[in-house]
Structure formats: structure tokens, C-alpha cells
């Protein structure tokens, strides 16, 4: 990501693409060796999925990697987040494919599973695309209103709150990422009071994504402003 930058693909210079693909090839070689040395470990398959997203690999190749990954760990959190990314419109998919995948996983995930946050992550990706690509003339407030008025996206937030956040569970490595996405979805749709305990659990450990996606300047500024709003509403 550092070589190609974090902007849309159209802004990447040719020399950046050349170096990006050179490093991708080296990473693929190292990861192939890891797969041979640890055939039962899902991690190299997660890494392969990540590389395939960067390459915009065909769906059938991704499906093959996905089968191998989920055979080793059916509920791998990072693997599911990467598969969601692959389905995002900004990579190789569509809003329909992205939400379809996220909701199908959340429908079968057990209580306390971080995979219940996948549809909220999908909504944040949707909002980013709608703001910056589909209707850049529209305001962030307009996108937030559409999110707030969509009953299915609101149900996704309800499920993430009740079946994940309010359930006793061991905190996984990316717990703070999930909590930041949940808080983001709640405050963007005006559910400030419900976001207050989520912010309390996050403490000062904000993440750049998704707060930098709101269009309110720096991510930490959006986070702090939203946290103040939630605390006043609690």
C-alpha cells in the first residue's frame, strides 16, 4: 500500500505500479514457501487472498483460495474482512455482492463472533463509494441520511450491537478495528447514545479507517468530534 499509495487507482503513477507489482511478486514467492512449510496454517492462505485482491484476481481463483482458507479456519476474522474487500465495488465487485456476502456470513455467525460486524463494514464501504465516486456532488450528510433511513442497514447495526458488542467474548486481535467501525456506523446514523458505550470500550485507540472516510477532515478529528457527541447523548 505504501508504494502505490492509498488513493484511487487512477491516481497511481506508472513507476509506482511497476514497483508495486515487483514487490507483489516477491511477496507471493515468500508466501508460497510459507504454505509449503506450514500446510495446515490458515495464515498463508489469508496472505494469498490479500495478494489476490491487490492483483484483482478472477473470482474463480479467489474461490479456490477461499475454500482452502475456510477449510483450515471457517471463521477466520481477517480472512472474511479480506473477502469482503474483494467484493467491494472499488476492487472487483459491487454493492450487491459485498452486502450479499457480509449478510450471509453474519446470518450464520454465532453470538459473540466479530463476523457480525461485517455488514457494518460493508455499509462504511458503501458510504465511501457513494460520497467519492457515485455522487461526489452530494454531501456526507446526505449519505448519512440514506444510511439512517435504510431499514436493512439499521438492522445490521442492531445485530452487531446485540449479538456481538453486548455479548461476552474474548477480544480478538482486530477487536478495536471492529469497534471503531461499529461506533462509526452508529454516529453516522444519529444513534449517538448507543455509540457511547462503544466509544468507552475503544478509549483512545482510534483507527484511521473508517473515520477518515467521513469527509470531515482528519480521521482523528472526526473520531473526537463523534465521541463528544456520543458522550453528551448518553
N, C-alpha and C positions, 0 to 999 in steps of 0.2 A: 504494500500500500504506500510506503514511503517513497518508492521510486516513481510510481505512476501518479502519486498524489491522491487526494480524496475527492476531487471534483468529478463531474460527469465525464464520460469517456471522450466526448468531442473536444474537450479542452486539453487533452494529453498530447504532448509533442511527440513527433516520430522517434526521436532519440530516447525519450522516456519509455516508449513502447518496446524498443529494441532491448534495452537493459532489463525491463520488466520480464520479457519473455526469456531472456538468458537466465535470469535468476529463477524463474519458474522451472526451467529445465533442470537446473541444479537441485532445486528442492524436490523435484519428482524423483531424481536418482537416489537421493538420501532417503526419501520416504519409502521407495521400493525396497531398499535394503532393510529398513526397519520392519517392513511387512514380512520379509523372509526370516528375520531373526526372532520375531515375536508373532507367530501366526495367529494366536488366539487373542491378541490385544486389539481392542477396537480403535485405539488412538491413531495408528497409521491410516486406517480407513476413514477416520474423521479428517485427517490431514489431506488424504486423497480427494475427498469431497470438496474441501476448501480450494484445492488447486483446480478442480474441475469447474468450480464457479468462476474463478479467475479466467479460465480458458473458454467460458461459455460452451461447455461440452454438450453434446447431444443428450437428450433425455434418456435414451436407452442405455447410454454409458453410465449416466448418473444412477439410473435404476439398478444396474448391476452392482455398483459400489454400495448403494443403499442397502441392498439385500445382504451383502457381506457384513456391513456395519451393524445392522439391526439383528443379525444372527448372533453376533457377539455381545451386543448390549441393546435390547429392544427399546429402552427408554433413555438412551444417551442424550443428555440435555443439549450439549454443544452440537452434536450431530443433527438434531432436529432443528436447531436455530439455523444451521447452515443450509439444510434442505429448504427451510422457509425462504432464506435469502435467494436460493436458486430460483424459486418460483416468483420472486418479486419482479415487477414489471421493469425495474431498472436493470435487471440482469437478463434472465432468459424466459420470463413468464408473463403473467397477467394478474390483475387484481383477483379475478375469479379463481385461478389456480392457487394463488397464495392463500386466500381465505379458505378455500376448499380444503387444502392440506392442513392448515392450522386448526380449523374446527373439527376435522375428522380425528386428528390426534387428541385434541382436548376432550372430545366426546368419550374417549375410551381410557383416558389417563386416570389413574387412581387419585383419590383425595390426597392433597399434600404434594402432588407432583408439580415441578416447575413448568411442565409442558402445558399446564392450564393457562399460562401467560402467553403462549404462542399467538392466540388470536389478537391479544392486545398489541403485541409486537407487529403483527400484520397491519393493524389499524394505524400504527405510527408510520409504517412504511407507506401505506395508502395516503396518509395526510401529507407526507413529504412529497410524493409524486404529484399529488393534486395541486399543492402550493407552487412547486417549482417548475413543473413540466406541463401538466394538463391545463391549468388556468392560472398562469403566473400573474395575470392582472388582478386575480381575486386576492382577498386579504386572508391572513391567518385566522382572523375572527370568523370569516365565512366558512372556512374549512372546519374549525372547531364547532360551529353551529351544526354543520352537516353530520359531524361525528356525534354530537349530543342528541340529534333528532333521529338517528338511526337506531331502531329498537334492537336489532341483532347485535350491533356493536356495543350497545349498552348492556345487553345480556352477557356478552363476552367479559366485560368489566365485572359484572356481578359474580360470574363464575370464578374469575381469577381471585376476587376478594374472598368469597365464602369458601371455596374449595381448595385454595392454595394459601393465601396470606393468613387467613384466620384458622388454619389447620396446624396442629403441631407437626413439625417436620425438621429434619436436620438441614442446616444451611449448606447448600452445595457451593462449589467454587464461584459460580456466576450468580449467586443469590442477589447480590447488590445490583447487578445489571437488570435482573427481572423486577426487583423492587422499584428501581428508577423508572422502568417502562410503565409499571402499574400506576405509580404516582403521576407520571406524565399524562397518561390517559384520563385519569380521574380529574385532574385540574383543568385539562384542556376542554373537558366537557362540563365544567362547572360543579363538579362533585367535590368541592373543596373540603368539607367537613370529613368526608370519608377518606380523603387523602391524608389527613393529619396524622393518624397512627402509622401510615406507611412512611411518611417523612420522618417520624420519630424513630422508626426502625432503621432508616438509612443513616441518620445522623449527618455527619459532614461528608459522607462518602458519595458525592455526586459523580455521575458519569457524563462524559461529553455528549454521547448519544444516549437518549434521543433529544436532550434538552437543546442542543444546537440546531435541531431541525425545526424548531417552532417559528423561527423568523423574527426573534426578539433580540437579536444581537448575540453576544457570547452565551454559551451553554450555561456557565455558572451563574450568570446574571438571571437567566430565565428560571433556573432552579431556585435561587434565593428569593426571587420575587414570588414564585409559586408557593414556596414553603411559608412565607409570611402570610399569604392569603389563606392557606390551609389552617395555620395556627389561629388566625382571627376567627375563622368559621367554626372551629372545634368547640 
